[in-house]
Amino acid sequence: LRAAATGHLVADIRRRGTLLSTGFLGTPYSLDALVENGQDSLVYDLLLRTDFPSWGYMIRKDATTIWERWNGDVGDVAMNSFNHYALGAVTGFVFRRIAGIDPVRAGFLSFRFDPVLDSRVPRGGGDYDSILGRITTDWEMQPDGGFDLRLVVPTNSRAEVRIPARSADKVRETGLPLNQVEGVVVRGMDGDRLVLEVGSGDYRFTSRA
């Protein structure tokens, strides 16, 4: 049923010209639903779109916040907020799924770094001032297939880190093999990503093809 529902959703988005037609209820969940069902490329098609209706359209119209309506520039201004949560829920997706700051336990006692990647956006990351301190991610895809990540995990927090890699032997932290780095535990491979568990600290991971 999940595969069939995904097929219908993707077909509807493509039929409309690769755009969302959702509003308050559907938009906050739309990109997550697509990513969780293998539609990463379509998600970036939607995020990078600048024609109406899209988030990029708002940016192209000089918006600095997300509107209540896709057509906020021409709709009834008496019934339109220019800083609204519903379509603005995309910000949560960007933090969780692109910056890679995805809370697992309340208060960021643990969080996950597992970004959705696309060659059209070769670099990403973000900062989040959690109750435990600032979380920082700064990642970059290399032209040769490598991957670089700077990760700051605040005190009393732990992170599950998923790095594109062929094996643990291909990954270093500040130039050292992972088995020589205190606070880093290798959990194994999951598809094309190496799964690590790390404690608080400032890390610089590099993965080479």
C-alpha angles and dihedrals in degrees: 000000000000092000092047092048090049090051092053092047094049092046091051093050092048093044090057091053098271097302139120122248094187128120137185098333104035105037099067090059103032101090094042090051090052095047093047089056100048100267099124095137092052090051090057090046087059096042094049096045115115101180121095123307102035144092088252089057089060090051090048087054089055096257115160094187133037118267128231090237132036088233096045092136093063103022128097104294090204088067102036132086117205093205109045136155103220103069086022089067084092086081089067090052091050092052095044103036106026107025086038099228100134117160116227100172127031116273091020092281080150132007139176131238107200109132125194104240133207128168090233089069104040096172136041146143142130150206125246124184101216124182087261095050140278119331114203131189125177116170135171134188112222123220091240092057096266125132131213126197134181110193130181116195113189125229115288092016130106130201136209104215123197113191126183103248143137093227143338089265089066094058128081134182112214087337096308128114110255094245088063096053118095114228096023119110121185110221096180139253125316108188108304095344131087112224118217134175115211136180128218116312147089111283135185111195124186126188122192128194 
